[in-house]
Amino acid sequence: MTTAAAAESQPFQAEVAQLLHLMVHSVYSETDIFLRELISNASDACDKLRYEAIANPDLIADGAPPEIRIVPDKKAGTLAVVDTGIGMDRQELIDNLGTIARSGTKSFLSKLTEAKDGANLIGQFGVGFYAAFMVAEKIVVTSRRAGSGEVWVWTSAGGSGFEIAPGGEDDAKRVARGTEIVLHLKQDAAKYLEAYEIERIVRAYSDNIQFPILLVPEEGEPRQINSASALWQRSKSELTADDYKQAYQQIAGAFDEPAMTLHYRAEGRQSYAVLLFAPSTKPFDLFQAERKGKVKLYVRRVFIADDAELLPAYLRFIQGVIDSEDLPLNISREMLQNNPQLAQIRKAVTTRVVGELETLGEKEPEAFAKIWDAFGPVIKEGLYEDFERRDKLLALARFTTTAGENRSLKQYVDDLKPNQTEIYYLVGDSIERLKANPKLESARARGIEVLLLTDPVDAFWTSAPLEFGGKPLKSLSQGDIDLGLVPLTDEKSDDNKDEPAADAATTIALIKDALGERVSDVRASQRLTSSASCLVAGGDARDRALERLLAQQNRGAITKPILEINLRHPLVAALATDPAQARDLSFLLLEQAQILDGEMPDDPAAFAARLNQLVLRGVAKG
């Protein structure tokens, strides 16, 4: 291989250097993945050529069809993966192979370092090319951008940098369009030069690539080793579970099995094929701010876009393909957002996906549990955003409650207590903290089930007025709560039958005087049976969990809470009987309520000093 000019050396981006170090030192237990990734990249390059050629037919004027060739050379110890796709110019080689321009790179590296087997991570981060360094001691990439006369050569041994130089005459003759990647294999990777090994990997991971994959043996004629069919266009009766699994793994770049497969063809006003999968494991970028979807759009088997927003953001974990027969091939990415035909497809497919999830939850609860465990917090975003499907999404939702795990609202409503008219919930940071929250006391005494919500999104979707089965959802942290009509599970434990140990008017006046404007109100509680106090929001105010979350994001101030007190508690009774301690005890009631809510007291040092003084007084009296 010759070049026309001296090579220019450039360093790798720091993250790339770190990534290559991990690759070279065998992060993965299975090295076969490198070939799948190189073939996938070659397929993407062929897809891009077909797309750009719609607007610029001259790019394929030579008539050469898009294809992928795999060329083993035992004598030279090299394996080449060659495509006749879009190719890369000098800057694209530098940008695509010398840097990782995607967000989430550091997250990938940390997960890669922690993972026992990183195979499940590759492909999800767009860094599959670098997997080739697991088997190669040197890689030479020769590429010519479609429509360009220039050929460029990129070379690296996986160290701190790479070289790039103009290609020579031999390079120009060999690469008329597209990209040639030549791997100089390590000695222990010689098995990848065997034809049977290459065929095995292609059949397992790349059989459904739409472009022909040709094996070019050292002797004999090239032969196609993949089926090269659009699986989503085939009839379901022709396909097996293993076919779907392979298609999913190829499309998603994953090694897990799909928890749900949806394959159908729509006919009528719109004609399109749908092949969608719900993964069984959570991808790294699920909660990135962009919330990008992962469903690819094709038009008559021609790839158009992978970011056409074919499903709402709360279904962004769904992977797959939608192939339209009706959309124009020359549709631009800008036109995708406002195309009425695509809007109809989006609406119909979204309804179908939600319905399929609903059916799965009823007929295959174990499979649905995998999806909910991984993606429940994402699906719940739809409760806040998708008013049209809110009832169906509420039916889909599964909750941890005081009665158990994976509980549906249908189960909740079926188990309502006598005279219970609302569905109760509590939002907080952790299940353990919520179970210890004093606001549960009155509900627990009556055996009332309470939803325990700990995902950040829970604070948002519960802010909308919601009901299920005719029963409104009600926060135990907001507004008035009176569960007196619901019978107690144990009549003997009814503390509410006892007379209050403290006079309400006197005690409330003392606390208000002590706390001043730190609280918006002080009132007797119907929530508490054994704890002394708790903090709640007014009926028209935001739930306190939502206020705290918004305040952390600088999206609003926290309003002053209402302090509820248990008039039967000895600490509250002590306020009226010992006015000298009223101020300290009032602050203690407020600050312990803050701590139980997961908040810090306004002045931790003063709280500690005040608590110490009260303890010492009690010790002295004893």
FIMAR-612565 format. One line per 2 residues: number of its first residue (from 1); their letters; for each residue x, y, z of C-alpha. Coordinates in Angstrom, 1 decimal. Example, Ala and Ser with C-alpha at 12.3 -4.5 7.8 and 13.67 -1.06 7.14 Angstrom:
// residues 2
1) as) 12.3/-4.5/7.8; 13.7/-1.1/7.1
//
This chain:
// residues 622
1) mt) 0.0/0.0/0.0; 1.5/3.3/-1.1
3) ta) 0.8/6.9/-0.3; 1.5/10.0/-2.2
5) aa) 2.8/12.1/0.7; 4.2/11.8/4.2
7) ae) 1.8/10.8/6.8; 0.6/13.4/9.4
9) sq) 0.5/12.2/13.0; -2.4/13.2/15.3
11) pf) -3.2/12.3/18.9; -6.4/10.5/19.9
13) qa) -9.0/12.2/21.9; -8.3/11.4/25.6
15) ev) -11.5/9.2/25.9; -10.5/7.3/22.7
17) aq) -7.0/6.6/24.2; -8.6/5.3/27.4
19) ll) -11.1/3.2/25.4; -8.3/1.7/23.3
21) hl) -6.4/0.7/26.4; -9.4/-1.2/27.6
23) mv) -10.0/-2.8/24.2; -6.4/-3.9/23.8
25) hs) -6.4/-5.5/27.3; -9.3/-7.7/26.4
27) vy) -12.3/-6.1/28.2; -14.6/-8.6/26.4
29) se) -14.7/-12.3/26.9; -16.2/-12.7/23.4
31) td) -14.1/-11.1/20.7; -16.4/-12.1/17.8
33) if) -18.2/-8.8/18.4; -15.6/-6.9/16.4
35) lr) -16.7/-8.4/13.1; -20.4/-7.7/13.7
37) el) -19.5/-4.0/14.5; -17.4/-3.5/11.4
39) is) -20.1/-5.1/9.2; -22.8/-2.9/10.9
41) na) -20.7/0.2/10.2; -20.3/-0.9/6.6
43) sd) -24.1/-1.4/6.3; -24.7/2.1/7.7
45) ac) -22.3/3.5/5.1; -24.2/1.7/2.3
47) dk) -27.5/3.0/3.7; -26.2/6.6/3.7
49) lr) -25.1/6.2/0.1; -28.5/5.1/-1.0
51) ye) -30.1/8.0/0.9; -27.7/10.7/-0.5
53) ai) -28.1/9.2/-4.0; -31.8/10.0/-3.9
55) an) -30.9/13.7/-4.2; -27.6/13.2/-6.0
57) pd) -27.8/10.2/-8.4; -24.3/11.0/-9.7
59) li) -22.9/9.4/-6.5; -23.8/5.9/-7.9
61) ad) -23.4/6.8/-11.6; -20.7/4.0/-11.9
63) ga) -23.4/1.5/-11.3; -21.5/-0.4/-8.6
65) pp) -24.1/-1.8/-6.2; -23.7/-1.3/-2.4
67) ei) -22.1/-4.4/-1.0; -19.8/-5.6/1.8
69) ri) -16.8/-7.8/1.2; -14.7/-9.8/3.7
71) vp) -11.3/-10.7/2.5; -9.0/-13.0/4.7
73) dk) -5.4/-13.2/3.7; -3.6/-16.0/5.7
75) ka) -0.2/-15.3/4.2; -0.3/-11.6/5.2
77) gt) -2.2/-12.3/8.4; -4.8/-9.7/7.5
79) la) -8.6/-9.5/7.4; -10.2/-6.8/5.3
81) vv) -13.8/-5.5/5.6; -14.6/-3.5/2.5
83) dt) -17.8/-1.6/1.6; -18.9/0.4/-1.4
85) gi) -20.8/2.8/0.7; -20.6/6.5/1.2
87) gm) -17.0/6.6/2.2; -15.1/9.3/4.2
89) dr) -13.0/12.3/3.4; -10.0/13.4/5.4
91) qe) -11.9/15.3/8.1; -14.5/12.6/8.4
93) li) -11.8/10.0/9.0; -10.3/12.2/11.8
95) dn) -13.7/13.0/13.3; -15.1/9.4/13.1
97) lg) -12.0/7.5/14.1; -10.0/9.9/16.2
99) ti) -12.7/11.2/18.5; -15.9/10.1/20.1
101) ar) -18.3/12.9/19.5; -21.2/11.4/21.4
103) sg) -22.3/12.4/24.8; -22.2/9.6/27.3
105) tk) -18.6/8.5/26.5; -17.4/8.9/30.1
107) sf) -20.5/6.9/31.3; -19.6/4.2/28.8
109) ls) -16.0/4.1/29.9; -17.0/3.8/33.6
111) kl) -19.5/1.0/32.8; -17.0/-0.7/30.6
113) te) -14.4/-0.7/33.4; -16.9/-2.0/36.0
115) ak) -18.5/-4.7/33.7; -17.4/-8.3/34.1
117) dg) -18.3/-8.7/30.4; -18.7/-5.6/28.3
119) an) -20.3/-7.3/25.3; -23.7/-6.0/26.2
121) li) -22.4/-2.5/26.2; -20.9/-2.4/22.8
123) gq) -23.0/-1.1/19.9; -25.1/1.0/22.3
125) fg) -22.4/3.7/22.5; -21.4/4.0/18.9
127) vg) -17.8/3.0/19.5; -17.9/-0.4/17.8
129) fy) -15.0/0.3/15.4; -12.6/0.3/18.3
131) aa) -13.5/-3.3/19.2; -11.3/-4.3/16.3
133) fm) -8.3/-3.5/18.4; -9.1/-6.5/20.5
135) va) -7.9/-8.7/17.6; -5.7/-6.4/15.6
137) ek) -2.2/-5.0/16.4; -2.6/-2.5/13.6
139) iv) -5.5/-1.1/11.5; -5.3/0.6/8.2
141) vt) -8.4/2.4/6.9; -8.5/3.5/3.3
143) sr) -11.5/5.6/2.2; -12.9/7.6/-0.7
145) ra) -16.0/9.7/-0.3; -18.6/9.1/-3.0
147) gs) -18.2/11.6/-5.7; -14.7/12.6/-4.6
149) ge) -11.4/12.0/-6.4; -9.4/11.9/-3.2
151) vw) -8.4/8.8/-1.3; -7.2/9.0/2.3
153) vw) -5.4/6.5/4.5; -5.8/6.3/8.3
155) ts) -3.4/4.1/10.3; -3.1/3.3/13.9
157) ag) -1.5/0.6/16.1; -3.9/1.4/19.0
159) gs) -1.5/3.6/20.9; -1.7/7.3/21.7
161) gf) -2.6/8.4/18.2; -2.9/7.7/14.5
163) ei) -1.5/8.8/11.1; -3.4/10.1/8.1
165) ap) -2.1/10.6/4.6; -3.3/11.0/1.1
167) gg) -3.7/7.6/-0.7; -1.4/6.6/-3.5
169) ed) -2.2/5.2/-7.0; -2.6/1.7/-5.7
171) da) -5.1/2.9/-3.1; -7.1/4.8/-5.7
173) kr) -7.3/1.8/-8.0; -8.4/-0.5/-5.1
175) va) -10.9/1.8/-3.5; -13.1/3.5/-6.1
177) rg) -15.8/4.4/-3.5; -16.4/3.5/0.1
179) te) -14.1/2.2/2.8; -11.6/-0.6/3.2
181) iv) -10.6/-1.6/6.7; -7.6/-3.9/7.0
183) lh) -6.9/-5.6/10.3; -3.3/-6.8/10.9
185) lk) -4.4/-9.6/13.3; -2.7/-10.6/16.5
187) qd) -1.3/-14.1/16.5; -4.0/-15.4/18.9
189) aa) -6.7/-14.1/16.5; -5.6/-16.1/13.5
191) ky) -8.9/-18.1/13.7; -10.7/-15.2/12.1
193) le) -8.9/-15.9/8.8; -10.8/-19.2/8.5
195) ay) -13.7/-19.1/6.1; -15.9/-21.3/8.4
197) ei) -15.3/-19.0/11.3; -16.2/-15.9/9.3
199) er) -19.4/-17.6/8.0; -20.4/-18.6/11.6
201) iv) -20.1/-15.0/12.9; -22.0/-13.6/9.9
203) ra) -24.8/-16.1/10.2; -25.1/-15.5/14.0
205) ys) -25.0/-11.7/14.0; -25.3/-10.2/10.5
207) dn) -27.5/-12.5/8.5; -30.3/-9.9/8.1
209) iq) -28.0/-7.0/6.9; -29.8/-5.8/3.8
211) fp) -26.7/-5.6/1.6; -24.9/-8.7/0.2
213) il) -21.9/-9.8/2.4; -19.4/-11.5/0.2
215) lv) -16.7/-13.8/1.4; -13.7/-13.5/-0.9
217) pe) -11.5/-16.6/-0.3; -7.9/-16.8/-1.2
219) eg) -8.9/-19.4/-3.8; -12.1/-19.6/-5.6
221) ep) -14.9/-17.2/-6.4; -16.5/-14.7/-3.9
223) rq) -19.8/-16.0/-2.5; -22.6/-14.4/-0.6
225) in) -22.8/-15.6/3.0; -25.9/-13.7/4.3
227) sa) -29.5/-13.8/3.4; -29.6/-10.0/2.8
229) sa) -33.4/-9.8/3.3; -35.4/-7.2/5.1
231) lw) -36.8/-9.5/7.8; -39.6/-7.1/8.6
233) qr) -41.0/-7.5/5.1; -41.3/-11.3/5.5
235) sk) -44.4/-13.1/6.8; -44.5/-14.0/10.5
237) se) -45.2/-17.6/9.5; -41.8/-17.8/7.9
239) lt) -39.9/-16.7/10.9; -38.7/-18.4/14.1
241) ad) -38.0/-17.0/17.6; -34.3/-17.3/16.8
243) dy) -34.8/-15.2/13.6; -36.4/-12.4/15.7
245) kq) -33.6/-12.7/18.3; -30.9/-12.3/15.7
247) ay) -32.7/-9.4/14.1; -33.1/-7.7/17.5
249) qq) -29.5/-8.2/18.4; -28.4/-6.8/15.0
251) ia) -30.7/-3.8/15.1; -30.1/-2.9/18.8
253) ga) -26.4/-3.9/18.9; -27.2/-6.0/22.0
255) fd) -26.7/-9.4/23.4; -29.8/-9.8/25.5
257) ep) -33.0/-11.3/24.3; -36.0/-9.1/23.5
259) am) -38.7/-9.1/26.2; -41.4/-8.3/23.6
261) tl) -41.5/-8.6/19.8; -44.1/-6.7/17.7
263) hy) -44.2/-7.6/14.0; -47.1/-6.7/11.7
265) ra) -48.1/-5.0/8.4; -50.6/-2.2/8.2
267) eg) -52.7/-1.8/5.1; -55.3/0.8/4.2
269) rq) -54.7/4.5/4.0; -51.1/3.9/5.0
271) sy) -49.1/0.8/4.1; -46.1/0.1/6.2
273) av) -44.3/-2.8/7.9; -43.4/-2.7/11.6
275) ll) -40.8/-4.7/13.5; -40.3/-3.5/17.0
277) fa) -38.6/-4.9/20.1; -38.7/-4.1/23.8
279) ps) -35.2/-5.0/25.3; -35.0/-6.9/28.6
281) tk) -32.0/-4.8/29.9; -31.6/-1.1/30.3
283) pf) -29.3/0.8/27.9; -26.8/3.4/29.2
285) dl) -28.4/6.4/27.6; -32.0/5.9/28.7
287) fq) -32.2/9.1/30.7; -30.1/11.4/28.5
289) ae) -31.7/14.8/28.1; -32.3/14.4/24.4
291) rk) -34.6/11.4/25.0; -34.0/10.2/21.4
293) gk) -35.9/7.3/20.0; -34.3/4.2/18.5
295) vk) -36.7/3.2/15.8; -35.3/3.5/12.2
297) ly) -37.4/4.8/9.4; -37.2/3.1/6.0
299) vr) -39.1/4.0/2.8; -39.5/1.0/0.5
301) rv) -36.4/-0.7/2.1; -34.3/2.5/1.8
303) fi) -33.0/3.8/5.1; -34.1/7.4/5.7
305) ad) -33.4/8.3/9.4; -32.8/6.9/12.8
307) da) -34.2/10.0/14.6; -37.6/10.5/13.0
309) el) -39.4/10.4/16.4; -41.6/7.5/15.3
311) lp) -42.7/6.9/18.9; -43.2/9.4/21.8
313) ay) -40.3/9.9/24.1; -41.7/7.8/26.9
315) lr) -41.3/4.8/24.5; -37.8/5.6/23.5
317) fi) -36.5/2.2/24.8; -38.4/0.5/21.9
319) qg) -36.0/-0.6/19.1; -36.7/-1.6/15.6
321) vi) -37.8/-0.6/12.1; -40.8/1.0/10.4
323) ds) -40.8/0.7/6.6; -43.3/2.8/4.7
325) ed) -44.6/2.1/1.2; -46.2/5.6/0.8
327) lp) -43.7/8.3/2.0; -41.7/10.0/-0.7
329) ln) -38.1/8.7/-1.0; -36.8/12.3/-1.1
331) is) -38.3/13.3/2.2; -35.9/15.4/4.1
333) re) -35.1/15.1/7.8; -36.6/18.6/8.3
335) ml) -39.9/17.5/6.6; -40.2/14.5/8.9
337) qn) -41.3/16.5/11.9; -44.4/18.0/10.1
339) np) -45.3/15.2/7.7; -49.0/14.3/8.2
341) ql) -48.6/10.8/6.9; -45.8/10.2/9.3
343) aq) -47.9/11.7/12.1; -50.7/9.1/11.3
345) ir) -48.1/6.3/11.4; -46.7/7.6/14.7
347) ka) -50.2/7.7/16.3; -51.2/4.3/15.1
349) vt) -47.9/2.5/16.0; -47.9/4.2/19.5
351) tr) -51.4/2.9/20.2; -50.4/-0.6/19.0
353) vv) -47.3/-0.6/21.2; -49.2/0.4/24.3
355) ge) -51.8/-2.2/23.5; -49.2/-4.9/23.1
357) le) -47.6/-4.0/26.4; -51.1/-4.2/28.0
359) tl) -51.7/-7.6/26.5; -48.2/-8.8/27.6
361) ge) -49.0/-7.6/31.1; -52.1/-9.7/31.2
363) ke) -50.9/-12.9/29.4; -47.2/-13.0/30.2
365) pe) -46.7/-11.1/33.5; -43.1/-12.4/33.9
367) af) -42.0/-11.0/30.5; -43.8/-7.7/31.2
369) ak) -42.2/-7.5/34.7; -38.8/-7.4/32.9
371) iw) -39.9/-4.5/30.8; -41.4/-2.6/33.7
373) da) -38.4/-3.2/36.0; -36.1/-1.8/33.3
375) fg) -38.3/0.9/31.8; -41.1/1.7/34.2
377) pv) -39.8/5.1/35.1; -39.7/6.0/31.4
379) ik) -43.2/4.7/30.6; -44.5/6.8/33.6
381) eg) -43.3/9.9/31.7; -46.3/9.3/29.5
383) ly) -48.7/9.7/32.4; -47.6/13.3/32.5
385) ed) -47.2/13.9/28.8; -49.8/11.7/26.9
387) fe) -53.3/12.7/28.1; -54.9/10.6/25.3
389) rr) -53.4/7.3/26.6; -53.2/8.2/30.3
391) dk) -55.9/5.7/31.4; -54.2/2.8/29.5
393) ll) -50.7/3.8/30.9; -52.2/3.9/34.4
395) al) -53.5/0.4/33.8; -50.0/-0.7/32.6
397) ar) -48.2/0.8/35.6; -46.9/-1.5/38.4
399) ft) -46.1/-0.2/41.9; -44.4/-1.1/45.1
401) tt) -47.0/-0.6/47.8; -47.4/-1.2/51.5
403) ag) -49.1/-4.5/50.4; -46.4/-5.8/48.1
405) en) -44.5/-5.4/44.8; -45.6/-5.2/41.2
407) rs) -49.1/-4.2/42.1; -51.4/-2.8/39.5
409) lk) -54.1/-0.2/40.1; -56.7/-2.8/39.2
411) qy) -55.4/-5.0/42.1; -55.4/-1.9/44.3
413) vd) -59.0/-1.0/43.5; -60.2/-4.6/43.9
415) dl) -58.7/-4.6/47.4; -60.2/-1.3/48.6
417) kp) -61.2/-1.2/52.3; -64.8/-0.5/53.3
419) nq) -65.7/3.2/52.9; -62.3/3.9/51.1
421) te) -63.0/6.3/48.3; -59.5/7.3/47.2
423) iy) -56.2/5.7/46.0; -53.5/6.9/48.3
425) yl) -49.8/7.4/47.5; -46.6/8.8/49.0
427) vg) -43.7/10.2/47.0; -40.2/10.1/48.4
429) ds) -36.5/9.1/47.9; -36.5/5.5/48.9
431) ie) -38.8/2.7/49.8; -37.2/2.3/53.2
433) rl) -37.7/5.9/54.1; -41.3/5.9/52.8
435) ka) -42.2/2.9/54.9; -40.9/4.7/58.0
437) np) -42.8/7.9/57.1; -45.2/8.9/59.9
439) kl) -47.8/10.0/57.3; -48.5/6.3/56.8
441) es) -49.6/5.7/60.4; -53.3/6.3/60.1
443) ar) -53.5/4.4/56.8; -51.5/1.5/58.2
445) ar) -53.7/1.3/61.3; -56.7/0.7/58.9
447) gi) -54.9/-1.7/56.5; -55.2/0.9/53.7
449) ev) -52.8/0.1/50.8; -50.5/3.1/49.8
451) ll) -48.5/3.4/46.7; -44.8/4.1/47.5
453) lt) -43.3/6.2/44.7; -39.6/6.7/44.5
455) dp) -38.8/7.5/40.9; -38.1/11.2/40.2
457) vd) -40.8/11.2/37.5; -43.4/10.2/40.1
459) af) -43.4/13.7/41.6; -44.4/15.1/38.2
461) wt) -47.1/12.7/36.9; -48.9/12.7/40.3
463) sa) -49.2/16.5/40.0; -51.9/16.0/37.4
465) pl) -55.5/15.3/38.5; -55.8/11.5/38.1
467) ef) -58.2/8.7/38.8; -58.5/5.0/38.1
469) gg) -61.7/3.0/38.3; -63.6/6.1/39.4
471) kp) -61.2/6.5/42.4; -59.1/9.7/42.5
473) lk) -55.4/9.4/43.4; -54.6/11.3/46.6
475) sl) -51.2/12.2/48.2; -50.8/11.6/51.9
477) sq) -48.5/14.6/51.9; -51.0/17.1/50.5
479) gd) -54.2/18.6/51.7; -56.6/17.3/54.3
481) id) -56.7/13.6/55.1; -59.4/12.0/57.2
483) lg) -59.6/8.2/57.2; -62.0/8.1/60.1
485) lv) -64.7/6.3/58.1; -62.5/3.4/57.3
487) pl) -62.6/0.8/60.1; -59.4/0.0/62.0
489) td) -57.9/-3.4/61.6; -57.5/-3.6/65.4
491) ek) -60.0/-1.6/67.5; -57.8/-1.9/70.6
493) sd) -55.1/0.2/68.8; -57.3/3.1/68.2
495) dn) -55.4/5.9/69.8; -58.0/8.3/68.3
497) kd) -60.6/7.1/70.8; -58.5/8.6/73.6
499) ep) -59.0/12.2/74.6; -56.2/14.5/73.3
501) aa) -53.4/14.9/75.8; -53.0/18.5/74.8
503) da) -55.4/21.4/74.3; -55.6/22.1/70.6
505) at) -56.0/25.8/70.7; -53.4/26.5/73.4
507) ti) -50.8/24.2/71.9; -51.2/25.4/68.3
509) al) -51.0/29.0/69.5; -47.7/28.3/71.3
511) ik) -46.2/26.6/68.3; -47.2/29.3/65.9
513) da) -45.8/31.9/68.2; -42.5/30.0/68.4
515) lg) -42.1/29.2/64.7; -43.4/32.4/63.3
517) er) -43.2/32.4/59.5; -41.2/29.2/59.2
519) vs) -44.5/27.4/58.6; -47.7/28.5/56.8
521) dv) -49.9/26.9/59.4; -50.1/24.6/62.4
523) ra) -53.0/22.2/62.8; -54.1/19.0/64.5
525) sq) -53.3/15.9/62.4; -55.6/13.1/61.2
527) rl) -52.6/11.3/59.6; -50.6/10.5/62.8
529) ts) -51.2/7.9/65.4; -47.8/7.4/67.1
531) sa) -45.5/10.1/65.8; -45.4/13.7/67.1
533) sc) -45.5/15.7/63.9; -45.2/15.8/60.1
535) lv) -45.0/18.4/57.3; -47.6/18.5/54.5
537) ag) -48.5/20.8/51.7; -51.8/22.7/51.4
539) gd) -54.6/21.3/49.2; -53.8/23.8/46.4
541) ar) -50.0/23.7/46.7; -47.6/21.4/45.0
543) dr) -46.7/18.1/46.7; -43.6/18.7/48.8
545) al) -41.6/16.0/46.9; -42.2/17.9/43.6
547) er) -41.3/21.2/45.2; -38.0/19.8/46.4
549) ll) -37.2/18.3/43.0; -37.9/21.6/41.2
551) aq) -35.9/23.6/43.8; -32.9/21.4/43.1
553) qn) -33.2/22.3/39.4; -33.6/26.0/40.2
555) rg) -37.2/25.9/38.9; -39.0/27.3/41.8
557) ai) -38.8/28.0/45.5; -40.1/25.8/48.3
559) tk) -43.2/27.2/49.8; -43.7/27.2/53.6
561) pi) -45.2/23.9/54.7; -48.0/23.1/57.1
563) le) -46.9/21.5/60.4; -49.4/18.9/61.6
565) in) -49.1/17.8/65.2; -50.4/14.7/67.1
567) lr) -52.3/16.1/70.1; -52.1/12.7/71.8
569) hp) -48.3/12.6/71.7; -46.4/13.3/75.1
571) lv) -44.0/15.6/73.4; -46.9/17.8/72.1
573) aa) -48.6/17.6/75.5; -45.4/18.9/77.2
575) la) -45.7/22.1/75.2; -48.8/23.3/77.1
577) td) -47.6/22.0/80.5; -44.1/23.5/80.4
579) pa) -44.2/26.9/78.6; -40.5/27.4/79.4
581) qa) -39.6/24.7/77.0; -42.3/25.6/74.4
583) rd) -40.0/27.3/72.0; -37.4/24.5/72.0
585) ls) -40.1/21.8/71.7; -41.8/23.6/68.9
587) fl) -38.5/23.8/66.9; -37.9/20.1/67.7
589) ll) -41.3/19.2/66.3; -40.5/21.1/63.0
591) eq) -37.0/19.8/62.7; -37.7/16.1/63.3
593) aq) -40.6/16.4/60.7; -38.0/17.8/58.2
595) il) -35.6/14.9/58.9; -38.4/12.3/58.5
597) dg) -39.2/14.0/55.1; -35.6/13.6/54.0
599) em) -34.7/17.3/54.5; -32.0/18.9/56.6
601) pd) -33.1/21.2/59.4; -32.7/24.9/58.5
603) dp) -29.9/25.2/61.1; -28.4/21.8/61.9
605) aa) -26.0/23.2/64.5; -28.9/24.9/66.4
607) fa) -30.9/21.7/66.1; -28.1/19.6/67.7
609) ar) -27.6/22.2/70.5; -31.3/22.3/71.2
611) ln) -31.6/18.5/71.2; -28.7/18.2/73.6
613) ql) -30.2/20.7/76.0; -33.5/18.9/76.1
615) vl) -31.8/15.6/76.7; -29.7/17.0/79.5
617) rg) -32.9/18.5/81.1; -34.5/15.1/81.0
619) va) -31.4/13.4/82.5; -31.2/16.0/85.3
621) kg) -34.9/15.5/86.1; -34.4/11.8/86.2
//
